């Protein structure tokens, strides 16, 4: 059993007297970790350590090139320990080991990209205001940043924030999900080994209702960055508004995966199935609504259901597993309630819709990939984020219909489309109300592209230069070079 205690000021903090949260594996119910339940006092200590490190200037005032070297060494250490990180991610989050390896490798790429940005932090000079004055725009790190993470992508969601905050020169306090704290603590130790000064990265373990609440309301935190549900995002935004502090929010989604009749249908079938089964559908960008042009809807629906039924569901550490168990019993009950709702409201179940049983699945939270057809706009499975391996198939007649249906949600995180017609693709890209659009692929991107949602899917961006600028404050200076008579 692993012991997950807070990490403050470059070392494991004293957790004596703190209550413990026992984490069991979603695959088989075995005990895998004991997690310290941090209190507001723990958060105070972590924030104080971050404030001391920022005020000292040891990291914030370091040359960007030197911060880049630390981040590059961190990426090297992640590659060295990639298998250990991936195995812990797979066990804690219940994801296939090959997916965990891919996500950890992607995290390495994010760190390397953020390191490159640290070399290029710059301001501006305006020297065309006559010979006797000039203006300057100066970029400075925001200060102490609170990061609150979800349980579905513990490594990736952290590394879409942390290396950018560090590249900017900020100090951070991180609250990982209590279900998946292990990889964040491993990364904290790797950053110390890479040369990050003590106090720049701090981790408080425990529950969001206690530690997360204390962090998001703390008056000595200069900015909050949160990934999670829209409901909690609204609460954190309220705290930030009360404290007059900036906030970045990456929240929920109800993505549409639009398939036109002129698409490469073999690829589209694979992409549609991957879109709702990757990470067991515990994915804010999941393609949980498949929109199909009416002329191919019957054939495409049959092919999607057939391919979904072939997904290999199994133990996370089995290299052949394509889809693992849901994160917890609570999430299992939530997903099964949505499946029951779809059945009760009259949707046609094409495949799945059951909790898997038998020797492999007996002690875990396994759900079969589930496809519904004949749905109506008012159904809960069409409107609400399920966060499980469940999708709905919806036919459309025209490009305009596809756009209208895709946009008929309060969310705006990510959508996809499949077509061989570039003009059509550009028309749809411009019209879709989402921060990301995938074309002839799904859930594929690059570090240079900003990620973040519109509408109820959040505020701000991660990744890209925009992800760095979230952690930057801007100053202006006007300089009189020669005194006026």
C-alpha positions as CSV (number, residue, x, y, z in Angstrom):
1,X,0.0,0.0,0.0
2,X,1.3,3.4,-1.0
3,X,1.3,6.3,1.5
4,X,0.3,9.6,0.0
5,X,1.1,12.6,2.3
6,X,1.4,16.3,1.4
7,X,4.5,17.6,-0.2
8,X,5.5,21.0,1.2
9,X,8.7,23.0,0.8
10,X,10.6,20.3,-1.0
11,X,9.8,17.4,1.3
12,X,7.0,15.1,2.6
13,X,5.1,17.0,5.2
14,X,4.2,15.7,8.7
15,X,0.8,14.1,8.4
16,X,0.5,13.0,12.0
17,X,-3.1,13.6,13.2
18,X,-4.6,13.8,9.7
19,X,-7.4,11.5,8.8
20,X,-6.7,9.0,6.1
21,X,-8.6,8.2,2.9
22,X,-8.2,4.5,1.8
23,X,-8.1,4.2,-2.0
24,X,-9.0,0.9,-3.6
25,X,-8.2,-0.2,-7.1
26,X,-11.1,0.3,-9.5
27,X,-10.1,-3.0,-11.3
28,X,-10.4,-5.4,-8.3
29,X,-11.1,-3.5,-5.1
30,X,-7.7,-4.2,-3.6
31,X,-6.3,-1.4,-1.3
32,X,-3.6,0.5,-3.2
33,X,-3.1,3.7,-1.2
34,X,-3.7,5.6,2.1
35,X,-4.1,9.3,1.4
36,X,-3.7,12.0,4.0
37,X,-6.8,14.2,4.3
38,X,-5.2,17.7,4.3
39,X,-6.9,20.4,6.5
40,X,-7.1,24.1,6.0
41,X,-4.0,24.4,8.2
42,X,-2.1,22.1,5.7
43,X,-3.2,24.4,2.9
44,X,-2.0,27.4,4.9
45,X,1.4,25.8,5.3
46,X,1.7,25.0,1.6
47,X,0.6,28.4,0.5
48,X,3.1,30.0,2.9
49,X,5.9,27.9,1.4
50,X,4.9,28.9,-2.1
51,X,4.8,32.5,-1.1
52,X,8.3,32.4,0.5
53,X,9.7,30.7,-2.6
54,X,8.1,33.3,-4.9
55,X,9.2,36.3,-2.7
56,X,12.7,35.1,-2.5
57,X,13.0,35.4,-6.3
58,X,15.1,32.3,-6.6
59,X,12.8,30.9,-9.2
60,X,10.7,33.9,-10.3
61,X,13.8,36.0,-11.1
62,X,15.8,33.2,-12.6
63,X,16.6,33.7,-16.3
64,X,14.0,32.0,-18.5
65,X,16.8,29.9,-20.1
66,X,17.7,28.5,-16.6
67,X,14.1,27.7,-15.8
68,X,14.0,25.9,-19.2
69,X,17.0,23.8,-18.2
70,X,15.2,22.6,-15.1
71,X,12.1,21.7,-17.0
72,X,14.1,19.9,-19.7
73,X,15.8,17.8,-17.0
74,X,12.4,17.1,-15.5
75,X,11.3,15.8,-18.9
76,X,14.4,13.6,-19.1
77,X,13.6,12.2,-15.6
78,X,10.0,11.5,-16.6
79,X,11.2,9.5,-19.6
80,X,13.6,7.6,-17.3
81,X,10.7,6.7,-15.0
82,X,8.0,6.5,-17.7
83,X,7.1,2.9,-16.9
84,X,6.7,3.5,-13.2
85,X,4.6,6.6,-13.7
86,X,2.4,4.8,-16.3
87,X,1.8,1.7,-14.1
88,X,0.8,3.9,-11.2
89,X,-1.5,5.9,-13.4
90,X,-3.1,2.7,-14.8
91,X,-3.7,1.2,-11.4
92,X,-5.0,4.4,-9.7
93,X,-7.2,5.6,-12.6
94,X,-8.2,2.2,-14.0
95,X,-6.9,2.9,-17.5
96,X,-5.2,0.5,-19.9
97,X,-1.4,0.4,-19.4
98,X,-0.8,1.2,-23.1
99,X,-3.0,4.3,-22.7
100,X,-1.2,5.3,-19.6
101,X,2.1,5.0,-21.4
102,X,0.8,7.2,-24.2
103,X,-0.5,9.8,-21.9
104,X,2.7,9.9,-19.9
105,X,4.7,10.3,-23.1
106,X,2.4,13.1,-24.1
107,X,3.1,14.7,-20.8
108,X,6.8,14.7,-21.5
109,X,6.1,16.5,-24.8
110,X,4.1,19.2,-22.9
111,X,7.0,19.7,-20.5
112,X,9.5,20.0,-23.3
113,X,7.3,22.5,-25.2
114,X,6.8,24.6,-22.0
115,X,10.5,24.6,-21.5
116,X,11.0,26.0,-25.0
117,X,8.5,28.8,-24.2
118,X,10.6,29.8,-21.1
119,X,13.4,30.8,-23.5
120,X,11.1,33.2,-25.3
121,X,9.4,35.2,-22.6
122,X,9.6,38.8,-23.7
123,X,8.0,42.2,-23.3
124,X,7.7,45.1,-25.8
125,X,9.3,48.4,-26.3
126,X,7.6,51.4,-28.1
127,X,10.3,53.9,-29.1
128,X,8.3,55.9,-31.7
129,X,6.8,58.5,-29.4
130,X,9.4,61.1,-30.3
131,X,13.0,61.4,-29.2
132,X,12.4,62.1,-25.5
133,X,10.2,59.2,-24.3
134,X,9.5,55.5,-24.7
135,X,7.1,52.9,-23.5
136,X,7.7,49.4,-22.2
137,X,5.4,46.4,-21.7
138,X,6.8,44.0,-19.0
139,X,5.7,40.5,-18.4
140,X,5.9,39.1,-14.8
141,X,4.7,35.8,-13.3
142,X,1.4,36.1,-11.5
143,X,2.7,34.8,-8.2
144,X,1.3,31.9,-6.2
145,X,-1.0,29.7,-8.3
146,X,-3.4,27.1,-7.0
147,X,-4.0,24.1,-9.3
148,X,-6.9,21.7,-8.7
149,X,-6.9,18.5,-10.7
150,X,-9.5,15.8,-11.7
151,X,-9.1,12.1,-11.5
152,X,-9.6,11.1,-15.2
153,X,-6.2,12.3,-16.6
154,X,-4.0,12.9,-13.5
155,X,-0.8,13.3,-15.4
156,X,-2.0,15.1,-18.5
157,X,-4.3,17.5,-16.7
158,X,-1.4,18.4,-14.4
159,X,1.1,18.9,-17.2
160,X,-1.3,21.1,-19.2
161,X,-0.9,23.6,-16.3
162,X,2.2,23.0,-14.2
163,X,5.1,23.4,-16.7
164,X,3.6,26.6,-18.1
165,X,3.2,28.0,-14.6
166,X,6.8,27.1,-13.8
167,X,8.0,28.4,-17.2
168,X,6.4,31.8,-16.3
169,X,8.2,31.8,-12.9
170,X,5.2,31.1,-10.7
171,X,5.1,29.0,-7.5
172,X,2.3,26.5,-7.2
173,X,0.1,24.6,-4.7
174,X,-1.5,21.6,-6.3
175,X,-4.6,19.7,-5.0
176,X,-4.8,16.4,-6.9
177,X,-7.9,14.3,-6.8
178,X,-8.0,12.1,-3.7
179,X,-8.5,9.0,-6.0
180,X,-5.4,9.7,-8.1
181,X,-2.8,11.5,-6.0
182,X,0.2,9.2,-6.6
183,X,1.5,10.4,-9.9
184,X,1.4,14.1,-8.8
185,X,3.6,13.2,-5.8
186,X,6.0,11.2,-8.0
187,X,6.3,14.2,-10.3
188,X,7.0,16.5,-7.3
189,X,10.0,14.3,-6.4
190,X,11.2,14.3,-10.0
191,X,11.0,18.1,-10.1
192,X,13.1,18.3,-7.0
193,X,15.7,15.9,-8.5
194,X,15.7,18.1,-11.6
195,X,16.7,21.2,-9.6
196,X,13.4,23.0,-8.8
197,X,14.0,25.1,-5.7
198,X,12.1,24.0,-2.5
199,X,8.7,25.6,-2.1
200,X,8.1,26.2,-5.8
201,X,5.9,23.1,-6.1
202,X,3.7,22.0,-3.2
203,X,1.1,19.3,-3.1
204,X,-1.9,19.1,-0.6
205,X,-3.7,15.7,-0.7
206,X,-7.2,15.0,0.3
207,X,-10.8,16.0,-0.5
208,X,-11.9,18.8,-2.7
209,X,-14.6,19.9,-0.2
210,X,-11.9,20.6,2.4
211,X,-8.4,21.1,0.9
212,X,-9.7,22.3,-2.5
213,X,-12.1,24.7,-0.8
214,X,-9.4,26.1,1.4
215,X,-7.1,26.6,-1.5
216,X,-9.6,28.2,-3.8
217,X,-10.7,30.7,-1.1
218,X,-7.2,31.5,0.2
219,X,-6.4,35.2,0.1
220,X,-2.7,34.7,-0.5
221,X,-3.3,32.7,-3.7
222,X,-2.9,35.0,-6.7
223,X,-4.6,32.8,-9.3
224,X,-6.6,29.6,-9.5
225,X,-6.6,27.0,-12.3
226,X,-9.1,24.2,-12.1
227,X,-10.1,21.2,-14.2
228,X,-13.3,19.4,-13.3
229,X,-17.0,19.6,-13.4
230,X,-18.9,22.7,-14.5
231,X,-20.7,22.8,-11.1
232,X,-17.5,23.0,-9.1
233,X,-16.0,25.4,-11.7
234,X,-18.8,27.8,-11.0
235,X,-18.1,27.6,-7.3
236,X,-14.4,28.3,-7.8
237,X,-15.1,31.1,-10.1
238,X,-17.3,32.6,-7.4
239,X,-14.4,32.4,-4.9
240,X,-12.1,34.1,-7.3
241,X,-14.6,36.8,-8.0
242,X,-15.0,37.4,-4.3
243,X,-11.2,37.6,-3.9
244,X,-10.7,39.6,-7.1
245,X,-8.2,37.0,-8.4
246,X,-8.0,35.6,-12.0
247,X,-9.2,32.1,-12.7
248,X,-8.8,29.6,-15.5
249,X,-11.4,26.8,-15.8
250,X,-11.4,23.7,-18.0
251,X,-14.8,22.2,-17.4
252,X,-17.3,19.7,-18.9
253,X,-18.4,18.9,-22.4
254,X,-20.9,17.2,-24.5
255,X,-19.0,16.8,-27.8
256,X,-20.5,16.1,-31.2
257,X,-18.7,13.8,-33.6
258,X,-20.2,14.7,-37.0
259,X,-19.9,12.2,-39.9
260,X,-20.8,13.3,-43.4
261,X,-21.6,10.8,-46.1
262,X,-18.5,11.7,-48.1
263,X,-16.1,10.7,-45.2
264,X,-13.7,7.8,-45.2
265,X,-16.2,5.7,-43.3
266,X,-13.7,3.0,-42.1
267,X,-11.7,5.7,-40.4
268,X,-14.9,7.5,-39.1
269,X,-16.2,4.3,-37.5
270,X,-12.9,3.8,-35.6
271,X,-12.8,7.5,-34.7
272,X,-16.4,7.5,-33.5
273,X,-15.9,4.5,-31.3
274,X,-12.6,5.8,-29.9
275,X,-14.3,9.1,-29.2
276,X,-16.6,7.6,-26.5
277,X,-14.5,4.6,-25.3
278,X,-11.1,6.2,-24.8
279,X,-10.5,6.4,-21.1
280,X,-13.8,4.6,-20.5
281,X,-15.6,7.8,-21.7
282,X,-14.3,9.6,-18.6
283,X,-13.2,12.3,-20.9
284,X,-14.4,15.9,-21.1
285,X,-13.9,16.0,-24.9
286,X,-15.7,12.6,-25.4
287,X,-17.7,12.3,-28.6
288,X,-20.9,11.4,-26.7
289,X,-23.1,12.5,-29.6
290,X,-22.5,10.9,-33.0
291,X,-24.2,13.0,-35.7
292,X,-24.5,11.0,-38.9
293,X,-25.8,12.2,-42.3
294,X,-29.2,10.5,-42.8
295,X,-28.3,8.7,-46.1
296,X,-25.7,6.6,-44.3
297,X,-27.1,6.6,-40.7
298,X,-28.5,3.1,-40.7
299,X,-25.3,1.5,-42.1
300,X,-23.0,3.6,-39.9
301,X,-25.0,2.9,-36.7
302,X,-24.8,-0.8,-37.3
303,X,-21.0,-0.6,-37.9
304,X,-20.4,1.6,-34.8
305,X,-22.4,-0.8,-32.6
306,X,-20.5,-3.8,-34.0
307,X,-17.1,-2.2,-33.5
308,X,-18.0,-1.0,-30.0
309,X,-19.0,-4.6,-29.0
310,X,-15.5,-5.7,-30.0
311,X,-13.7,-3.4,-27.6
312,X,-11.5,-5.5,-25.3
313,X,-12.5,-4.5,-21.8
314,X,-10.2,-5.8,-19.1
315,X,-7.6,-5.3,-16.4
316,X,-5.5,-2.1,-16.6
317,X,-2.1,-3.8,-16.6
318,X,-3.0,-6.2,-19.4
319,X,-1.3,-5.0,-22.6
320,X,-4.3,-6.3,-24.7
321,X,-6.9,-4.2,-22.8
322,X,-8.5,-1.4,-24.8
323,X,-10.9,-0.1,-22.1
324,X,-10.6,-0.5,-18.3
325,X,-12.9,0.0,-15.3
326,X,-14.6,3.2,-14.3
327,X,-12.8,5.1,-11.6
328,X,-15.1,4.3,-8.7
329,X,-18.3,2.7,-7.5
330,X,-19.8,6.1,-7.3
331,X,-19.1,6.7,-11.0
332,X,-20.3,3.3,-11.9
333,X,-23.7,4.0,-10.3
334,X,-23.8,7.4,-12.1
335,X,-23.2,5.9,-15.5
336,X,-25.7,3.0,-15.0
337,X,-28.3,5.5,-13.9
338,X,-27.9,7.3,-17.2
339,X,-28.1,4.1,-19.2
340,X,-31.3,3.2,-17.3
341,X,-32.6,6.7,-18.1
342,X,-32.0,6.2,-21.8
343,X,-33.8,2.9,-21.8
344,X,-36.8,4.3,-19.8
345,X,-37.1,7.4,-22.0
346,X,-37.4,5.2,-25.1
347,X,-34.0,5.3,-26.7
348,X,-33.0,2.2,-28.8
349,X,-30.1,0.3,-27.2
350,X,-27.9,-1.0,-30.0
351,X,-25.1,-2.6,-27.9
352,X,-23.9,-2.6,-24.3
353,X,-26.0,-1.1,-21.6
354,X,-24.9,-3.5,-18.9
355,X,-22.4,-3.8,-16.1
356,X,-19.9,-6.5,-17.0
357,X,-19.8,-9.6,-14.8
358,X,-17.8,-12.8,-14.6
359,X,-14.4,-13.7,-13.3
360,X,-12.4,-10.9,-14.9
361,X,-14.9,-8.2,-13.9
362,X,-16.4,-9.5,-10.6
363,X,-14.6,-7.1,-8.2
364,X,-14.3,-4.1,-10.5
365,X,-16.4,-1.2,-12.0
366,X,-16.7,-2.4,-15.6
367,X,-19.4,-1.2,-18.0
368,X,-19.8,-2.4,-21.6
369,X,-19.4,0.2,-24.4
370,X,-23.0,1.4,-24.9
371,X,-24.6,2.9,-28.1
372,X,-28.1,4.3,-28.2
373,X,-30.1,5.3,-31.3
374,X,-33.6,6.8,-31.9
375,X,-33.0,9.5,-29.3
376,X,-34.8,12.8,-28.9
377,X,-33.3,16.2,-27.9
378,X,-34.9,16.2,-24.5
379,X,-33.4,12.9,-23.3
380,X,-30.9,13.2,-20.5
381,X,-28.4,11.0,-22.3
382,X,-28.4,13.6,-25.1
383,X,-28.3,16.7,-23.0
384,X,-26.1,15.9,-20.0
385,X,-22.5,14.9,-19.6
386,X,-22.4,11.2,-18.7
387,X,-18.6,10.7,-18.2
388,X,-18.8,7.0,-19.2
389,X,-18.6,4.8,-22.3
390,X,-22.0,5.8,-23.6
391,X,-22.9,7.6,-26.9
392,X,-26.0,8.5,-28.9
393,X,-26.4,8.4,-32.7
394,X,-28.4,11.3,-34.2
395,X,-29.1,11.6,-37.9
396,X,-29.1,14.9,-39.8
397,X,-30.1,16.0,-43.3
398,X,-27.9,19.1,-44.1
399,X,-24.7,20.8,-43.1
400,X,-26.8,23.5,-41.4
401,X,-28.7,20.8,-39.5
402,X,-25.5,19.2,-38.3
403,X,-24.2,22.6,-37.0
404,X,-27.5,23.4,-35.3
405,X,-27.6,20.1,-33.5
406,X,-23.9,20.2,-32.5
407,X,-24.4,23.7,-31.0
408,X,-27.6,22.8,-29.2
409,X,-25.9,22.3,-25.9
410,X,-24.7,24.6,-23.0
411,X,-21.2,23.1,-23.4
412,X,-18.6,24.2,-25.9
413,X,-15.3,22.2,-25.3
414,X,-14.6,20.0,-28.4
415,X,-16.3,18.7,-31.5
416,X,-15.2,16.6,-34.4
417,X,-16.1,16.2,-38.1
418,X,-15.4,13.7,-40.8
419,X,-15.4,14.7,-44.5
420,X,-13.2,14.7,-47.6
421,X,-14.5,18.1,-48.6
422,X,-12.2,20.9,-47.3
423,X,-14.7,23.7,-48.1
424,X,-17.3,21.9,-46.0
425,X,-14.8,21.3,-43.2
426,X,-13.9,25.0,-43.1
427,X,-17.6,26.0,-43.1
428,X,-18.3,23.7,-40.1
429,X,-15.1,24.7,-38.2
430,X,-16.1,28.4,-38.4
431,X,-19.7,27.6,-37.2
432,X,-19.1,25.2,-34.4
433,X,-19.3,26.7,-30.9
434,X,-16.3,24.9,-29.3
435,X,-12.8,25.7,-28.3
436,X,-11.4,22.7,-30.3
437,X,-12.5,21.0,-33.5
438,X,-11.0,17.7,-34.7
439,X,-11.1,17.0,-38.5
440,X,-10.9,13.4,-39.7
441,X,-9.6,12.4,-36.3
442,X,-10.7,12.7,-32.7
443,X,-8.9,13.6,-29.5
444,X,-5.6,14.3,-31.4
445,X,-3.7,17.5,-31.1
446,X,-0.3,19.1,-30.6
447,X,1.3,21.1,-27.8
448,X,1.3,24.3,-29.8
449,X,-2.5,24.4,-30.0
450,X,-4.4,26.1,-27.2
451,X,-7.0,24.0,-25.4
452,X,-10.0,25.3,-23.6
453,X,-13.8,25.7,-23.9
454,X,-16.5,28.1,-24.6
455,X,-19.9,28.6,-22.9
456,X,-20.3,26.3,-19.9
457,X,-17.0,24.5,-20.7
458,X,-14.8,27.1,-19.1
459,X,-12.6,30.1,-19.2
460,X,-9.0,30.5,-20.4
461,X,-6.6,28.3,-22.3
462,X,-4.1,25.6,-21.6
463,X,-1.1,24.6,-23.9
464,X,0.3,26.8,-26.7
465,X,1.6,30.3,-26.0
466,X,-1.9,31.1,-24.7
467,X,-1.4,28.5,-22.0
468,X,1.8,30.3,-20.8
469,X,0.2,33.7,-20.9
470,X,-2.5,32.5,-18.4
471,X,0.2,32.7,-15.8
472,X,1.6,36.1,-16.8
473,X,0.8,39.5,-15.5
474,X,1.4,42.6,-17.7
475,X,2.9,45.9,-16.5
476,X,3.3,49.1,-18.5
477,X,6.0,51.7,-18.0
478,X,6.2,55.1,-19.6
479,X,9.7,56.6,-19.5
480,X,10.6,60.3,-20.0
481,X,14.1,60.3,-21.4
482,X,14.6,64.1,-21.4
483,X,12.8,66.5,-19.1
484,X,10.4,68.8,-20.9
485,X,11.0,72.6,-20.5
